[in-house]
């Protein structure tokens, strides 16, 4: 119940549009907590996510899902009563972190958009409410549980109390440092792109349809088929340079050429408010010539020479030369979005995975082509710092992981006691179809 509870609390509906589309249903309210509703589709959505992830399901699975949702809604209901709010900046930061993780898993932003047939912004909007509720739930749990600490003895006792089947299996994990550089496009390639965009912009000003030209010429696969429309976005949702230009436009007007981290754009403002803007764009990127690729490889070879001749450690070279702002200052160390420096092999991007899988600890790769979190072509070298062997968790090798599990258990016990106290003072209604569920917490099915 401990791990299941936490799993459902943090589970995002990243793939719900695929899973739920396979289920034909007439939606209905199956439970109410305070003024919060739980829908039939909420339960089915999580049920099919479990199946898609290879989790085993039983006749009780839907009841477990419903109970987790009941707890979540009770926490959110109380958070609103207590006037607890989550800053939008926190939601935006978590969105960015999740999106980077999803892009890494899929291989590129383009592949992510193609798989879900949605733009990155649309995927973010689908996730926004889930992330806000998750953050509000976590904040309320912290209010309830306070700062919990556990002793080494408690951790060892918790480990001894686990049935053999519940002791986690730790897959092989790696710790990796990188030095990354972006290709530097030649002046000729940039000039050619700008000339093409200038010609297209003039055609728009002369009366041609922006959307039609976006379909014909834009190199943004996520929006080109929709006439370049990327929907509504806040400043934090989009590239800073794109945002600066978009929020400076009047409704219906077209920007000059805008350079962003993705390439070069012309932007049309469809509508806007003080906080959000609705735009369409045409994106073009300078051509990746063999000379551009070789220049990036040569830069990395020069850095690699300094490392191999002991002029720099890999970490100091990353600080001095890497162009990845997310890893440069910590010596190039890749930090997993789920926390910490360790990565399961299947969490790495496909290109990085293929390079790392046959490496030995301490080995440094030759320069190779890869993708960054936004799907842009990059070149990098990697250092394999550590590799763990797969094993059954034990206190000697996995004390911190077991400590987290011990803390989670104590938190869950405190939250469950709080829930039992709150059930009696909160309006709760559960559809008769679910009244035979054997819930873990008593009191849900009021007589």
C-alpha positions in Angstrom: 0.0 0.0 0.0 2.9 2.4 0.8 4.5 2.3 -2.6 1.1 2.1 -4.4 -0.2 5.2 -2.6 2.9 7.2 -3.5 2.8 6.0 -7.0 -0.7 7.1 -7.6 -0.2 10.5 -5.9 2.7 11.4 -8.2 1.5 9.7 -11.4 1.0 12.2 -14.2 -1.5 11.6 -17.0 1.3 11.9 -19.6 -0.1 9.1 -21.7 -3.8 9.3 -20.9 -4.8 10.6 -24.3 -3.5 7.3 -25.8 -4.7 4.9 -23.2 -8.1 6.4 -22.6 -8.9 6.7 -26.3 -8.9 2.9 -26.3 -11.7 2.8 -23.8 -15.3 3.7 -24.8 -17.2 5.0 -21.8 -20.0 7.2 -20.7 -18.4 9.3 -18.0 -20.1 9.9 -14.6 -19.3 11.1 -11.1 -18.5 8.1 -8.9 -17.4 10.0 -5.7 -17.5 13.4 -4.1 -15.2 14.7 -1.4 -16.2 18.1 -0.1 -16.8 19.9 -3.4 -14.2 17.7 -5.3 -15.5 15.2 -7.8 -14.0 11.9 -8.9 -15.0 10.7 -12.3 -15.3 7.2 -13.7 -12.7 8.2 -16.3 -10.3 9.2 -13.6 -10.2 5.6 -12.3 -10.1 4.0 -15.7 -7.4 6.4 -16.9 -5.0 5.2 -14.1 -6.1 1.6 -14.5 -5.0 1.6 -18.1 -1.8 3.4 -17.3 -0.9 0.6 -15.0 -1.6 -2.0 -17.7 0.5 0.0 -20.2 3.4 0.1 -17.7 3.2 -3.7 -17.3 1.9 -3.6 -13.7 -0.2 -6.5 -12.5 -3.8 -5.7 -11.8 -6.4 -7.6 -9.7 -10.1 -7.4 -9.0 -9.2 -4.9 -6.2 -7.1 -2.6 -8.3 -9.9 -0.1 -9.2 -10.8 0.1 -5.5 -7.2 0.9 -4.6 -7.1 3.6 -7.3 -10.4 5.0 -6.0 -9.1 5.1 -2.4 -5.9 6.9 -3.5 -8.0 9.5 -5.4 -10.3 9.9 -2.3 -7.2 10.6 -0.2 -5.8 13.1 -2.8 -9.1 15.0 -3.0 -9.4 15.1 0.8 -5.9 16.6 1.0 -6.7 19.1 -1.8 -10.0 20.0 -0.2 -8.3 20.8 3.1 -5.5 22.7 1.4 -8.1 25.0 -0.1 -9.9 25.4 3.3 -6.5 26.4 4.8 -5.8 28.8 1.9 -2.7 27.0 0.8 -1.7 27.9 -2.8 1.1 26.8 -5.2 3.0 29.6 -7.0 2.6 29.4 -10.7 6.4 29.6 -11.0 6.7 26.3 -9.1 4.2 24.7 -11.4 6.2 26.0 -14.4 9.5 24.7 -13.0 8.1 21.2 -12.4 6.5 21.2 -15.9 9.9 22.0 -17.4 11.6 19.3 -15.4 8.9 16.7 -16.4 9.1 17.7 -20.1 12.9 17.3 -20.1 12.5 13.8 -18.7 9.9 12.9 -21.2 11.9 14.2 -24.1 14.9 12.2 -22.9 12.8 9.1 -22.7 11.4 9.6 -26.3 14.7 10.7 -27.8 13.7 14.2 -28.9 11.0 16.8 -28.7 10.0 16.0 -32.2 9.4 12.3 -31.5 7.4 13.3 -28.4 5.1 15.5 -30.4 4.8 13.0 -33.2 3.8 10.2 -30.8 1.1 12.2 -29.0 0.1 14.1 -32.1 0.3 17.3 -30.0 2.6 20.2 -29.7 4.9 20.5 -26.7 2.7 23.4 -25.4 -0.4 21.3 -25.7 1.2 18.4 -23.8 2.2 21.0 -21.1 -1.4 22.2 -20.8 -2.6 18.6 -20.4 -0.2 18.2 -17.5 -0.5 21.6 -15.8 -3.6 20.8 -13.6 -2.1 17.4 -12.7 1.1 18.9 -11.6 -0.6 21.7 -9.6 -2.7 19.1 -7.8 0.3 16.9 -7.1 2.2 19.9 -5.7 -0.8 20.9 -3.6 -1.1 17.4 -2.3 2.6 17.2 -1.4 2.5 20.5 0.3 -0.6 19.5 2.4 1.2 16.2 3.4 4.2 18.2 4.6 1.9 20.4 6.6 0.4 17.2 8.2 3.6 15.2 8.8 6.1 18.0 9.5 9.8 17.1 9.4 10.1 13.4 9.9 13.5 11.9 10.7 14.5 8.2 11.2 17.4 6.6 12.9 19.7 4.0 11.4 18.2 1.4 13.7 14.7 2.3 12.4 15.9 1.8 8.9 17.4 -1.6 9.7 14.3 -2.7 11.5 12.1 -1.5 8.6 14.3 -3.6 6.2 14.0 -6.7 8.4 10.2 -6.3 8.6 9.8 -6.4 4.8 8.6 -9.7 3.3 11.1 -11.0 0.8 8.8 -10.3 -2.1 8.6 -6.6 -1.1 12.4 -6.0 -0.9 13.1 -3.8 -3.9 15.2 -5.1 -6.8 17.8 -2.5 -7.8 18.5 -2.4 -11.5 21.9 -1.5 -12.8 22.4 2.3 -12.7 25.1 4.6 -14.0 26.5 8.0 -13.1 27.6 10.0 -16.1 29.3 13.4 -16.7 29.2 15.1 -20.1 30.8 17.9 -22.0 28.5 19.2 -24.6 28.9 21.7 -27.5 26.4 23.1 -30.0 27.2 23.2 -33.7 28.2 26.7 -34.8 26.4 27.4 -38.1 28.3 29.2 -40.7 27.5 32.8 -41.8 26.4 31.6 -45.2 23.9 29.1 -43.8 22.4 31.7 -41.4 22.2 34.3 -44.3 20.4 31.8 -46.5 17.8 31.1 -43.8 17.2 34.7 -43.1 16.8 35.5 -46.8 14.2 32.7 -47.1 12.2 34.0 -44.1 12.4 37.6 -45.3 10.9 36.5 -48.6 8.1 34.6 -46.9 7.4 37.5 -44.5 7.0 39.8 -47.5 4.6 37.4 -49.1 2.5 37.5 -45.9 2.6 41.3 -45.8 1.5 41.3 -49.5 -1.6 39.3 -48.5 -0.7 35.6 -48.6 -2.1 33.4 -45.9 0.4 32.8 -43.0 -1.1 29.4 -42.1 -0.7 28.1 -45.6 2.9 29.2 -45.8 3.6 27.6 -42.4 2.3 24.3 -43.7 4.6 24.6 -46.8 7.8 25.9 -45.2 7.9 25.7 -41.4 10.4 23.2 -40.0 8.6 22.8 -36.7 6.9 19.3 -37.1 4.7 19.9 -34.0 2.9 22.9 -35.5 3.5 23.0 -39.2 0.5 20.8 -40.0 -1.7 23.2 -38.0 -0.6 26.2 -39.9 2.1 27.0 -37.4 -0.3 27.4 -34.5 1.3 26.7 -31.2 -1.7 27.7 -29.1 -1.8 29.8 -25.9 1.4 30.1 -23.9 2.8 32.1 -20.9 6.2 33.6 -21.0 7.7 30.7 -19.0 6.3 28.2 -21.6 8.4 29.4 -24.5 11.9 30.4 -25.4 12.8 33.8 -23.9 13.5 35.5 -27.2 10.4 34.1 -28.8 8.4 35.3 -25.8 9.9 38.7 -25.9 8.9 39.1 -29.6 5.5 37.5 -29.2 4.4 39.6 -26.3 5.5 42.7 -28.2 3.1 42.1 -31.0 -0.3 43.5 -31.5 -3.2 41.1 -32.5 -2.9 40.2 -36.1 0.7 41.6 -36.6 3.7 39.7 -37.9 7.2 39.9 -36.3 10.5 40.6 -37.9 12.9 37.6 -37.9 13.4 36.3 -34.4 16.4 34.2 -33.4 15.7 31.7 -30.6 17.4 28.5 -29.3 15.5 26.5 -31.9 16.4 28.5 -35.0 14.9 31.5 -36.8 11.2 32.4 -36.8 8.6 34.8 -38.0 5.7 35.0 -35.6 2.1 36.1 -36.0 0.1 37.1 -32.9 -3.5 35.7 -33.0 -4.6 37.0 -29.6 -3.1 37.9 -26.3 -3.8 38.9 -22.7 -1.4 40.3 -20.1 -0.2 36.9 -19.1 -0.6 34.7 -22.2 -0.3 34.9 -25.9 -1.7 32.9 -28.8 0.7 32.7 -31.8 1.6 30.9 -34.9 5.1 30.8 -36.4 7.2 29.7 -39.3 10.5 28.1 -38.1 13.6 27.6 -40.2 17.0 26.2 -39.2 20.4 26.7 -40.8 21.6 23.6 -42.7 23.8 21.2 -40.8 26.7 20.9 -43.3 29.5 18.4 -42.9 31.8 21.3 -42.1 29.6 22.4 -39.2 29.5 18.9 -37.8 33.3 18.5 -38.1 34.0 21.8 -36.4 32.0 20.7 -33.4 33.8 17.4 -33.3 37.2 19.1 -33.6 36.3 21.4 -30.6 35.5 18.3 -28.5 38.7 16.5 -29.7 40.7 19.5 -28.5 39.0 19.4 -25.1 39.5 15.6 -24.9 43.2 16.0 -25.6 43.5 18.4 -22.6 41.8 15.8 -20.4 43.8 12.9 -21.6 47.1 14.7 -21.1 46.1 15.7 -17.5 45.9 19.4 -18.3 42.3 19.3 -17.0 40.2 16.8 -15.1 37.0 16.0 -16.9 35.0 17.9 -14.4 37.2 21.1 -14.7 37.0 20.8 -18.5 33.2 20.7 -18.3 33.1 23.8 -16.2 35.5 25.6 -18.5 34.2 24.4 -21.9 30.8 22.7 -21.8 27.9 24.7 -23.4 25.2 22.9 -21.4 24.1 25.3 -18.7 22.2 22.6 -16.8 25.3 20.5 -16.1 28.4 22.7 -16.7 28.7 24.2 -13.2 28.6 20.8 -11.4 31.4 19.4 -13.6 29.1 18.0 -16.3 27.2 15.6 -14.0 23.9 14.5 -15.4 21.2 14.8 -12.8 18.2 12.5 -13.1 14.8 14.5 -13.1 13.6 11.9 -10.5 16.4 13.0 -8.2 20.1 12.2 -7.8 22.9 11.4 -10.2 22.0 7.8 -10.9 20.2 6.8 -14.1 18.7 3.5 -15.1 20.0 2.6 -18.5 16.5 2.8 -20.1 16.1 6.4 -18.7 18.9 7.7 -21.0 18.4 9.0 -24.5 18.7 6.4 -27.2 22.0 7.7 -28.5 23.6 8.0 -25.1 22.3 4.6 -24.2 23.9 3.0 -27.2 27.3 4.6 -26.4 27.3 4.0 -22.6 26.1 0.3 -22.6 29.5 -1.1 -23.5 31.7 1.3 -21.6 33.8 0.5 -18.6 33.9 2.8 -15.5 36.4 5.6 -16.0 36.2 5.4 -19.7 35.6 8.6 -21.8 33.9 8.4 -25.2 35.0 9.9 -28.4 32.9 12.8 -29.7 29.4 11.7 -31.0 26.2 13.3 -32.1 23.2 13.3 -29.8 20.1 15.4 -28.8 19.6 17.8 -26.0 16.4 18.0 -23.9 14.7 20.2 -26.5 15.5 17.9 -29.4 18.4 20.0 -30.8 21.4 18.4 -32.4 24.4 18.5 -30.1 27.8 16.9 -29.9 29.2 15.5 -26.7 31.7 13.4 -24.9 30.8 11.3 -21.8 32.6 10.0 -18.8 31.2 6.9 -17.1 31.8 7.7 -13.4 30.0 4.7 -11.8 28.0 1.6 -12.7 26.2 -0.5 -10.1 25.4 -4.1 -10.6 21.7 -5.2 -10.4 20.9 -6.6 -6.9 18.4 -7.1 -4.2 18.4 -4.0 -2.0 20.4 -4.2 1.3 21.3 -1.7 4.0 25.0 -1.7 3.1 24.6 -0.6 -0.5 21.2 1.0 -0.5 20.9 2.7 2.9 19.6 6.0 1.6 17.0 4.3 -0.6 15.8 2.2 2.4 15.8 5.4 4.6 13.5 7.1 2.1 11.2 4.1 2.2 11.2 4.2 6.1 10.3 7.9 6.0 7.6 7.2 3.5 6.1 4.5 5.8 6.0 6.9 8.7 4.5 9.7 6.6 1.8 7.4 5.3 0.9 6.2 8.8 0.5 9.9 9.9 -1.5 10.9 6.8 -3.8 7.9 7.2 -4.5 8.8 10.8 -5.2 12.4 9.7 -7.5 11.1 6.9 -9.5 9.0 9.4 -10.0 12.0 11.6 -11.1 14.2 8.6 -13.5 11.7 7.0 -16.1 12.3 9.8 -16.1 16.1 9.3 -16.1 16.1 5.5 -19.0 15.5 3.0 -18.2 12.2 1.2 -20.4 10.3 -1.2 -19.4 7.2 -3.1 -21.4 5.6 -5.8 -23.2 2.4 -4.7 -21.3 0.4 -7.3 -18.1 0.9 -5.3 -19.5 0.3 -1.8 -18.3 -3.2 -1.7 -14.7 -2.1 -2.0 -12.4 -3.2 0.9 -10.7 0.1 1.6 -7.6 0.3 3.7 -8.7 3.4 5.6 -11.9 3.0 7.7 -14.8 5.4 7.4 -15.1 6.1 3.6 -18.4 4.2 3.4 -20.5 6.2 5.9 -23.7 4.5 6.9 
